[in-house]
Each structure stands twice: as structure tokens, then as C-alpha cells.
Amino acid sequence: MCNDLINKIIDECLDKNLCGIKVLYDEPMSKHTTFKVGGTADCFITGQQIDGNEEKYSAFFVDLLNSAKKEGVPVFILGGGANIVVSDKGIRGIVLDMSLWAGKSTLCESENKIVFKSGTTLDDAADAARAAGLSGLEFLAGMPGTIGGAVWMNARCYGSEISDVICNAEYAAGSEQCGYSVKKIEIKNGEGFSYKKSPFQSMDCLILNASFKLKKGDKNKMLAQTEKYRKDRREKGHYFFPSAGSAFKNNHDFCKPTGQIIDELGLKGFQIGGAQIAPFHGNIIINTKNASAADIRNLTEEISVKVRNAAGLILEPEILFVGEW
């Protein structure tokens, strides 16, 4: 895509005082995903937020989305890159790396609420909640990704999920009539959320912040719990090779985990190119060393075919394939 057009968009909306923002061109997406694959992004906006400029950053995000939409340039929102496979051809348009929108959490002690910017890592969020003496986010410990991505997909593990604790979120939403503007949604009892689903998946939006209603807890007990979860992830091999964790969603109608289904078909270790079903877990696809994005996608599709043919079950991928395929 023409860099002149992208430069025009950035010049229109970037406040020169936002010195924490960096604009990169032809940036390899393999550097920004846990699978370590993917071609280049035409434009990659990243950086580190400078505290005290929250309003300017928020305005920049809204202006960028509005200007890009006006010029017909797509904007891809990148969280932690932990649940995606970027095409070998890369991503056209602008990639907005939300890791630049992180920093200190906001605590409301009287209501046991804590607010995180969407670029906050899940591991940092679990630690910050524990430091504040608030329990409910321990299940995020050791999980790759960011708050924004976790809210978008209603991340879950160890019997808990985001919808159990989220109480509101602030986001920039687009409309044909008015463009993008910042809105806030109140969430009661996880309304609008379900297994790996959130209301944001049907919106044209950028999640900015999320608030969580937690409970007072014992810091030592919470520390023990978070360390237990981190150890469990290590022992399950989540960090042995580049991967995105679970490749497929679990379907309770199948009466057994997806990993067990794949394992019982003898598929662990099955490989296409550099992509392999992990020898240690049936529902994890790993990049053994030199996998391409195409290898990972082809392996995902081949697993689906084999499971459908052998067991009559339709697997739903949890991995998102993004970019120019």
C-alpha cells in the first residue's frame, strides 16, 4: 500500500508531543507474534506511552481510526500477538500495536475495582491485582497476551474467564454516520459474553480500558496460586516452542477436550513443513524451527479434516488467521 497515503494519515492525526510513538515501515510481523511467523506490515505503529498523556493518546487512536477509514486504509489492532497467525504475505495498511497503551493500573479501593489499559500484559495484570490485595485475576498468570485481547475473546483458563470479573469497558466504536468516538459499556454478570465470545467481536471497535470487580484476598495465597498456574503452563510445554497455545476450541458437546480427541487419533507429532502437533499436547501446534504461516494453516486444516473423517466432529479453530492470504 502506498506509503505516501499512510504518511498523510499519520501526519493528520499524530500530535508531535506524543514522543513515545514510533512509526515503522515494512516491519516483520514475525517479531510480534508468539508463533514467530508472518510477513511484513506496511506500517507498524508502536512505542511506549508517556505517563500523563492519556487524553492525547486516546485522541490519537480515535483520529487515526477516523482518518484511515476516510482514506480507505485498513487498521489492524495488535494485542500481544498470542492468538494469531499472520500470513506470509503480511498485513496491508496499518498495524496499531496496543502494547504502547499500557502503564499504571487505576485502583478504586472502595469498590474493589481495578482498571487496566488494553495494552497491559495479562501477567502484569495478575500481579498488579495481587499487589492491590484483590483476588480474581490469578488465572491470567503466565498467559500470553494483553487485556484488550483477553476481553475481546473472553479469555478463560482453570475454570475462570474474563466475563466472571469484568464490569465495564471503554472503547472507540465506529459508525457510518459519525465515525469513531469513545464509548463505555457496563457489563453485569457477564451479559453478552459466552465461551470464547464477547460482544466486541461483532463491533467495529478498539478496546481502550477494562474494569474488573474483584474480591479482597490474601496476598500470600494469591501469590501461591499465580505461581502454581505459571508452573503448570511451563510443565505443559506452553513455552517450549513458538505457538499460540490451544489451536482449537473445546466443545463441551464432544464430552472430552479437543487435545484428547486429537491424541486418541494418534496425531501428536504429525507435521507439515515446520509446523507440528506438539508431541506433548494434542491441541498445541508448534513452530519447530522454520515453519511458515502457510505450514501452520495447512496443518490446522488437515487436523480438522482428519478429526471430521475419523470421529465425525467439527473442530472450531481458536487461532485467528490474519493478513493477506
NUZAGU-437135 format. One line per 3 residues: number of its first residue (from 1); their letters; for each residue x, y, z of C-alpha. Coordinates in steps of 0.2 Angstrom, whole numbers. Last residue first. Layout:
residues N
NUM> A> X:Y:Z ~ ...
//
This chain:
residues 325
325> WEG> -19:-74:12 ~ -16:-55:16 ~ -17:-53:35
322> VFL> -25:-63:49 ~ -28:-81:53 ~ -35:-82:70
319> IEP> -31:-97:81 ~ -46:-104:91 ~ -50:-115:77
316> ELI> -68:-124:78 ~ -67:-143:76 ~ -81:-152:68
313> LGA> -83:-170:74 ~ -87:-185:64 ~ -74:-195:73
310> ANR> -62:-201:59 ~ -67:-190:45 ~ -70:-175:55
307> VKV> -55:-177:65 ~ -44:-180:50 ~ -51:-165:41
304> SIE> -49:-153:55 ~ -31:-159:58 ~ -28:-156:40
301> ETL> -35:-138:41 ~ -24:-134:56 ~ -9:-141:47
298> NRI> -12:-131:32 ~ -13:-115:42 ~ 3:-119:51
295> DAA> 13:-123:36 ~ 6:-107:27 ~ 12:-96:41
292> SAN> 29:-104:38 ~ 38:-115:50 ~ 57:-114:52
289> KTN> 60:-120:69 ~ 48:-132:77 ~ 34:-119:76
286> III> 21:-128:87 ~ 3:-133:86 ~ -5:-136:103
283> NGH> -21:-146:105 ~ -13:-164:105 ~ 0:-160:119
280> FPA> 17:-167:122 ~ 22:-172:104 ~ 16:-154:99
277> IQA> 6:-155:83 ~ 19:-149:71 ~ 23:-134:59
274> GGI> 40:-134:50 ~ 33:-142:35 ~ 18:-152:39
271> QFG> 19:-162:55 ~ 10:-175:65 ~ 19:-176:82
268> KLG> 3:-180:91 ~ -10:-187:78 ~ -13:-204:86
265> LED> -32:-202:84 ~ -33:-203:103 ~ -21:-188:104
262> IIQ> -33:-177:93 ~ -48:-181:104 ~ -38:-178:120
259> GTP> -32:-161:114 ~ -50:-157:110 ~ -56:-160:127
256> KCF> -69:-173:130 ~ -88:-174:131 ~ -89:-168:112
253> DHN> -104:-157:117 ~ -92:-147:128 ~ -83:-141:113
250> NKF> -65:-136:117 ~ -58:-123:105 ~ -44:-127:93
247> ASG> -26:-122:92 ~ -23:-120:111 ~ -7:-111:115
244> ASP> -2:-99:101 ~ 15:-107:97 ~ 34:-104:97
241> FFY> 42:-119:106 ~ 45:-124:124 ~ 34:-111:132
238> HGK> 17:-119:133 ~ 25:-136:137 ~ 13:-142:150
235> ERR> 26:-140:163 ~ 28:-122:160 ~ 9:-119:160
232> DKR> 8:-128:176 ~ 22:-118:184 ~ 14:-102:179
229> YKE> -3:-108:186 ~ 5:-113:203 ~ 15:-97:204
226> TQA> -2:-87:202 ~ -10:-98:216 ~ 5:-96:228
223> LMK> 5:-77:225 ~ -14:-77:228 ~ -12:-86:245
220> NKD> 2:-74:250 ~ -8:-59:245 ~ -24:-64:255
217> GKK> -39:-58:246 ~ -52:-44:244 ~ -63:-48:230
214> LKF> -63:-42:212 ~ -74:-31:200 ~ -64:-28:184
211> SAN> -63:-13:174 ~ -57:-13:155 ~ -48:1:145
208> LIL> -46:5:127 ~ -55:-8:116 ~ -54:-3:98
205> CDM> -70:-5:89 ~ -80:-11:74 ~ -92:-22:84
202> SQF> -97:-40:82 ~ -82:-47:91 ~ -84:-34:105
199> PSK> -100:-43:112 ~ -88:-56:118 ~ -85:-75:114
196> KYS> -73:-88:119 ~ -87:-97:128 ~ -100:-84:131
193> FGE> -101:-65:134 ~ -116:-53:131 ~ -120:-52:150
190> GNK> -105:-57:160 ~ -114:-54:177 ~ -117:-36:173
187> IEI> -107:-26:160 ~ -107:-8:158 ~ -101:-1:141
184> KKV> -92:15:138 ~ -90:24:122 ~ -76:34:113
181> SYG> -79:40:96 ~ -76:34:78 ~ -85:40:63
178> CQE> -102:49:65 ~ -114:42:51 ~ -105:26:46
175> SGA> -102:21:64 ~ -86:17:73 ~ -83:12:91
172> AYE> -68:18:102 ~ -69:8:118 ~ -71:9:137
169> ANC> -75:-7:147 ~ -86:-11:161 ~ -89:-24:175
166> IVD> -76:-38:170 ~ -75:-52:183 ~ -83:-68:178
163> SIE> -83:-62:159 ~ -64:-63:159 ~ -65:-82:162
160> SGY> -62:-95:176 ~ -61:-114:177 ~ -43:-115:175
157> CRA> -42:-105:159 ~ -53:-92:150 ~ -50:-77:138
154> NMW> -66:-68:134 ~ -60:-66:116 ~ -61:-47:115
151> VAG> -58:-45:134 ~ -42:-56:133 ~ -36:-46:118
148> GIT> -38:-30:126 ~ -30:-36:142 ~ -15:-42:134
145> GPM> -7:-58:128 ~ 2:-73:135 ~ -5:-82:150
142> GAL> 8:-84:164 ~ -4:-78:177 ~ -21:-74:170
139> FEL> -30:-87:181 ~ -25:-76:196 ~ -37:-62:190
136> GSL> -50:-64:204 ~ -42:-58:220 ~ -38:-41:225
133> GAA> -24:-37:238 ~ -18:-22:227 ~ -2:-32:224
130> RAA> -12:-47:218 ~ -22:-36:206 ~ -5:-29:199
127> DAA> 2:-46:198 ~ -12:-53:188 ~ -12:-38:177
124> DDL> 6:-39:173 ~ 4:-57:168 ~ -10:-52:157
121> TTG> 0:-39:148 ~ -7:-21:149 ~ -11:-15:131
118> SKF> -29:-13:135 ~ -27:-1:149 ~ -31:-8:166
115> VIK> -44:-3:179 ~ -46:-11:196 ~ -61:-12:206
112> NES> -63:-17:224 ~ -77:-4:226 ~ -69:7:240
109> ECL> -52:3:234 ~ -54:10:216 ~ -37:6:209
106> TSK> -31:13:192 ~ -17:2:183 ~ -1:10:178
103> GAW> 6:8:161 ~ -1:1:145 ~ -6:9:128
100> LSM> 11:6:118 ~ 7:-13:119 ~ -8:-8:108
97> DLV> 2:-11:92 ~ -8:-2:78 ~ -5:-11:62
94> IGR> -8:0:47 ~ -12:-5:29 ~ -8:-22:22
91> IGK> -3:-36:33 ~ 10:-49:29 ~ 12:-60:14
88> DSV> 17:-75:25 ~ 1:-73:33 ~ 0:-68:51
85> VIN> -5:-82:63 ~ -15:-76:78 ~ -18:-80:97
82> AGG> -3:-73:106 ~ 1:-57:96 ~ 0:-47:112
79> GLI> -13:-35:106 ~ -12:-30:88 ~ -27:-19:81
76> FVP> -26:-20:62 ~ -31:-4:53 ~ -37:-4:35
73> VGE> -34:11:23 ~ -49:18:14 ~ -44:36:16
70> KKA> -59:41:27 ~ -57:25:37 ~ -38:29:40
67> SNL> -43:46:46 ~ -56:40:58 ~ -46:26:65
64> LDV> -31:38:67 ~ -41:52:75 ~ -48:39:88
61> FFA> -31:32:92 ~ -23:49:93 ~ -37:56:105
58> SYK> -34:42:117 ~ -15:45:116 ~ -19:64:120
55> EEN> -30:60:134 ~ -18:48:142 ~ -4:60:141
52> GDI> 1:59:160 ~ 13:44:158 ~ 22:43:142
49> QQG> 16:28:132 ~ 29:17:124 ~ 31:14:106
46> TIF> 21:6:91 ~ 14:10:75 ~ 18:-3:61
43> CDA> 15:2:43 ~ 15:-9:28 ~ 16:-24:39
40> TGG> 28:-38:34 ~ 27:-56:33 ~ 22:-69:46
37> VKF> 29:-81:58 ~ 36:-81:76 ~ 21:-91:83
34> TTH> 21:-79:98 ~ 18:-64:87 ~ 27:-48:86
31> KSM> 44:-51:78 ~ 36:-62:65 ~ 26:-47:60
28> PED> 41:-41:50 ~ 40:-21:49 ~ 39:-15:31
25> YLV> 38:3:38 ~ 40:9:57 ~ 31:23:66
22> KIG> 36:26:84 ~ 25:34:97 ~ 33:39:114
19> CLN> 36:57:108 ~ 17:61:108 ~ 20:80:108
16> KDL> 20:80:89 ~ 1:75:90 ~ -1:62:76
13> CED> -18:64:67 ~ -16:72:50 ~ 3:67:49
10> IIK> -2:49:52 ~ -15:49:38 ~ -4:58:26
7> NIL> 11:46:29 ~ -1:31:26 ~ -6:39:9
4> DNC> 13:42:5 ~ 17:25:10 ~ 6:17:-4
1> M> 0:0:0
//
